[in-house]
Amino acid sequence: MLEVQIKNVKFKNPILTAAGTFGKGLELKGSFDLTRLGGIIPKTITLHPRTGNPFPRLKETPCGLINSIGLENNGLETFLTRTYPLLKALPTEVIASISGETIQEYVQVLKALVDNTDIKVFEINLSCPNVEKGGEEFSQDTAIMSELLRRLRKVTDRLLWAKLPPDVYRIKALVRVVKESGFDGVVLCNTYKATYIDVDKMQFSLAKGYGGLSGPAILPITLYMVTEVKREFLDFPVIASGGVFSEEDVLRYILAGAHLVEVGTMNFVKLSEVFTLEDGVKNYLLKKGVTLDELRGWIINGRKRS
Ligand SMILES: Cc1cc2nc3c(=O)[nH]c(=O)nc-3n(C[C@H](O)[C@H](O)[C@H](O)COP(=O)(O)O)c2cc1C
């Protein structure tokens, strides 16, 4: 009833946990029923281990969380030798999020994962500074982004998604690049550049000075981008990520056209709830008397209940 198929991969339901908000993916295996998730996306993997940014690197604001974790992770080698052997036994789809500071690094990480694992889906996290271009993000220059995605596409036929940073004004142009590079879907979106100031200390709340905003504050903006993208690219799979805090939020993204929905910051606030979203979506479909396929993009397709 809730199954979602993208290319040759079947997800049990549309609920995924977002990268960086569900640890390595292993921490909860004894405590919760992971079969209730369509998939999990462990922390982004980079070629070399990263210690991340200095502390403080998390700041809660009235309706969202700002983080400047800086892609802290143990690197590719540790993922392959220590984490993956445990992850592959989990009863849910494991999606690998990867990133790099150069095109070559992205290619190397993807190739190693394709050669040494059975992972079927890869999420390419484009929110990483490109050291060869003075630290600007890969999506800033669409020619570079296109080159990166095309090089990655040549590595494998397995499912590839590009996770874009939010950019309301350029989003359709960016998705066009993703689509034309032969990718199988786009993840909308990562966190929003944001800052906060501690009035008492008279300084920034985060050591880095800024970070990425996630949580309820961003849902309406990401939802807007999902609708805009789906209007233009009706058949191109969108995976939504931004501010989901309830089953209604999941439904909002599906009504807007998303195939799958990632849950992030909510996992820090009310962790057990992500395992109940499946039931929420199921009950809604029964109540409305529609299938998931009919519901997807209802708003965009202009369907009206008779
Ligand atoms: C603490 C924290 C760490 C994150 N780490 C990553 C990461 O490693 N890779 C990535 O692609 N996104 C990362 N994200 C972004 C989330 O995956 C998600 O796209 C974003 O937070 C928006 O969704 P949300 O509002 O449901 O959290 C992180 C978010 C948070 C809050």
The ligand as a Gaussian input file, in Angstrom:
#p B3LYP/6-31G(d) Opt

LIG

0 1
 C       22.664000      18.221000      13.170000
 C       22.462000      18.057000      11.707000
 C       23.426000      17.397000      10.937000
 C       23.240000      17.246000       9.564000
 N       24.187000      16.579000       8.835000
 C       23.988000      16.384000       7.500000
 C       24.896000      15.623000       6.741000
 O       25.881000      15.049000       7.240000
 N       24.658000      15.504000       5.416000
 C       23.561000      16.059000       4.793000
 O       23.390000      15.901000       3.581000
 N       22.663000      16.756000       5.516000
 C       22.850000      16.923000       6.846000
 N       21.925000      17.607000       7.568000
 C       20.713000      18.126000       6.892000
 C       19.543000      17.159000       7.047000
 O       19.833000      15.919000       6.453000
 C       18.245000      17.737000       6.424000
 O       18.386000      17.788000       5.016000
 C       17.943000      19.139000       6.925000
 O       18.184000      19.216000       8.310000
 C       16.495000      19.571000       6.635000
 O       15.560000      18.680000       7.174000
 P       14.900000      18.834000       8.652000
 O       14.330000      20.208000       8.747000
 O       13.890000      17.732000       8.696000
 O       16.014000      18.634000       9.625000
 C       22.080000      17.774000       8.950000
 C       21.110000      18.419000       9.721000
 C       21.277000      18.564000      11.076000
 C       20.205000      19.255000      11.887000

